[in-house]
Amino acid sequence: MVIYDLLKDDPSNLVEGDSKYLAAEVLNDKPTKAADIFSLGITILELATDLELPTNGVFWHELRKRVIDEKYIKCKSHFLALSQH
């Protein structure tokens, strides 16, 4: 059975993706390549810092406004640790 058949039988199976990686402009405007770059960047941030990305809420909005408080970062990368010396 293909995915199309599953959706045709039950539209509630439709999943749009993970809001952790969603650029804010996608909610209000037509998505652009910039939204893809944001998703890539947030993925790199997650991998480099071991950051637990939110799916919604205040921290979700802060990330989209480029506000990343150090208290959210559990484990800094080796590069960040070296740059502080």
C-alpha positions, 0 to 999 in steps of 0.5 A: 500500500502506498502513502497516497492510499493511506491518506485517501482512506483517512486524512487524519494520517496526514503529517506536515513535519516537525515544528522544531525545524520550521521557519516562522515565515512558513506559518504566514507566508509562502515558503522560500529557500530561506526557510530551507536554510533556516531548517538546515541551520537549526539542525546544525545548531541541534547537532553542535550543541546537543540542544533540545529543540522545542516544538512550540512555546517561548523558546521556539519563538526565541530561536526564530528571533536568533535569541539563544541563551547559554542556559539552554545549551547543555554541551558546547562544541569543542570549537566554542570552548576554545574560542572563549580562551 
